[in-house]
Amino acid sequence: MAKIRLGIDIGGTGIKGAPVDVTTGKLAAERHRVLTPQPATPDAVSAVVRELVEHFEWKGTIGATFPAVVKAGVVHSAANVDESWIGTDAAGLFAETSGRTVTVMNDAGAAGVAEMRFGAGRGHEGVVMVVTLGTGIGTALFVNGTLVPNTELGHIEIRGRDAEERASDAVREREDLSWKQYAKRVDEYLDAIQRLLWPDLVIIGGGASKKADKFLPYLTSAVEVVAAQLLNDAGIVGAALAAGDE
């Protein structure tokens, strides 16, 4: 029997949502996407969450991702959203705005949970890392299938700068890098991760995963690297799973 939850994936560029069958990981309706408001303040983002809930005429529980460290629904960082989010109870705010019960978790963590259950990480033991390349770099670290929450390894230092300031998909577009040039930067990032954690598998997700065939063949990192199977829908699916678990 299908179990449907609404998943909402909040990113620095876009906010998208869809009902998800959490027993299969498949979207139960076409996803709806809205540009992330600028500035991405709590009031502005929560208004978009309400818009998505109304778009789907949703009455049940909701799961939402957020591009920050999230503990018990409270935001503790703000790399790609307005700094006024720090200290905000996102779960409480979204629940108040939408009139529904809302579970909130880190965006890369949610995408990783979806990939481990339904995608490229399914059945993999050991150390698996999901790296989302989008507006920034998100990471989700799994040890024998268990998520280590809020790793935020997109902010390790590479050449004196945040890694995401050199190797995010947004940087590739902004600097008009060729795919070979971009692969070199991703390689550099993965080599740094390899020296720190020695993962058995790295799964590349986020917006860049839609064009993984353009740059993955150029990678030379020693770690096994594969493209996410749920592509950029992984965050929506992971958010819905979080709501289901709740």
N, C-alpha and C positions, 0 to 999 in steps of 0.2 A: 504494500500500500504506500502510495506516495506521501511524503512529508514535505510540505512546502513552507519555506521561510523566505522572508525578504532580505536580500543582501544589498548593502550600500557601500560602495568603495569610494572613499574620499581621497582625492589626490591633489597635488599642487596645481595641476592644470585642469583636470576635469573631475566631476563627481558623477558616478554612474551607478545604476541599480537595476535589479531584476529579481523576480521570484525565482527560487531555486529548489529543485527536488533534492533534498539533502541525502536521500538514499542512493542517488546515482551521480550527483554532482552536475546534472544537466540544468540549464536555464529552462524555466517553465514558461517564459514569455520573452519577447524581444527586449533587450536591455534598453534603458533610457539614459541618456547622458546630457549633463548640463555643465557649462563652463564654470570652473571654480571662480567665485566672485573675488575681485581685487579691490581693496585688501580682503584677505580671507579671515575676517573676524568671526568670533563665535556667533554673533547674531546673523551675519550674512550666510554663513555655512549652514546653520540650523534652519534657516529659511529654505534653503535648497533641499535639505533632508525632508522637510515638511512637503515641499513641492513633489518630491519623488513618491512619498507615501500617498499623496492625493492622486498622483498620476496613475498609480496601480490600484487605487481604492483599497489600500491594504488595511486590514483589521487586526492582524495577528502580531506576533513578536517580530522584532527586527534585529539584525546584526549589522554593525557598521565598522569599517576600518578607519584608521586615522594615521596620517604620516608623522608619527611622533612616538615617543615613549609613553605608553599608557599603562597605568597601574590602577586596578579596581575602578576603571572607567574615568580616571582623572588623568589629564594630559600633563606631562612633565618636561616637554621640550617643544621646540617650534622652529625646525630648520627651514621648512618650505611653506609655512602658514604664518599668520600674524602672531607676534609675540604675546598678545593678550590671551592666547590660549593657555599659556603656562599657568598651572594651578586650577584650570577650569574643569569642572565635573562634566565631561562631554556626554557621558551616558545619561546623567540627570537632565542636562540641557536638552538633548535630543528627545528624551521621553516627555519632558514638559511641552516642547514645541509640537511634537507629533501626536501626543496623547496615547502613545504605545510604549510597551516595554522594550528598551533598547540595550543591547550589549555592545561594547566598543572595545576593539583591540588594535594593536599595531598593524599597519597595512601589510608590510612584508611578512609578518608572522601569519596573518590570515591567508595570504597567497601561498605561503609555504605549507600550511596545514592542508589546503586544498590539493596542492601538488603531491603531497605525501600520501593522501588518501585516495585520490582519483587519477593522478597524473604521473609525471616522470619519476617521482620518488617512491611510488607504490612498491612495497616489498623490499625496499632497500634498508639494510641495517647499517651500523657503523655511524660515521659522521657525515651528514649530508647538509649542504648549505644551499639555500635558495637566495639568489641575488637578483633583485628587481632593478632594472635599468630604465628609468623614466625621467621625471623632473629632477629627481635626485637618485641616490642609490640606497635601496633598502636591503636588509638581510634578515634571513631566518635560519637559525642554526638548530639542527636536530641531531640528537644522540640516540641511536637505536629507536628512532621513531618518535622520541619525546622532544617537544619544542623547548628550547632555552629562550625565554621571552626577552624582547627589547634589546637585542644585541647591538643594533645601530652601528654595524661595522662599515657602513658607507662613509663614516666620518673619521676613519683612520687617516693618518697623515701620509701623503704621497708627494714627494718633492716640495715639502713645506706647505702643502695645501690640503684641505679636505679632499678625500678621494673623489667624492661626487662632483667637486669643482673641476675635475679633469676627465672623468670617465662616465658621467651620466649620459643618457640619450639626449637630454636637453642641450648639453655641452656639444655633443656631436653636431646637432642641428645648428646651434648658434655659431660655431666655429667652422661650419661647412667642411667637416672632416670627411675624407674618403673612408670607405669601409675598412680598407687596409690600415689606414692611420688610426681609426677608431679601435680596431682590434688590438693594435699595439698598446693603446692606453688600457684597454680592458685586461690584456695580458699582464701588464705591470701591476694592476690592482690584484689580479688573481694570484700572482707570484707572492705578493705581500701577505695575502690570506693564507697561502700555502705555508709560508714560513711560520705563521702564528698558530694555525689550527690543524694543518695536514688533513683536510677533508678527503673522504673517499669519493665523493661526487659533488659537483656543483651544477645546479639547475638555474639557467638564465631565464628570468621572467620579466614582467613589466612591459612597457610599451615597445622596447627594443626587441622583445621576443617575437613580435610579428614579422621581423625581418632578420631573424637569427641566421638564416641561410646565407645572408650577405656578409656576415663577419665571423661567425663561428669557424668556418674553414681556415681562417687566417690565424686562429689562436694557436700558440705553441706551449701554453702552460702544461706542466707535468700532470696536473689533476685532470680527471675525466670531466668534461663539460658537455652538457646536453641542453637542448631548448625545453622550456616548459611546455607541457602538452595542453594545458588549459589557457595558454597564452595570456592575454590581458584580462580575461574573465576570472582568473584565479582569485583575485581579491574579493569579487562579488560572492563567489562560491564559498570562500573561507569565512566571510562575514556571516553568511547564512548558516554555516556549520556552527559558528560560535553562538548564534541565536538558538540553534537546535540544542546544543550542549547545555545552554543556560536553562 
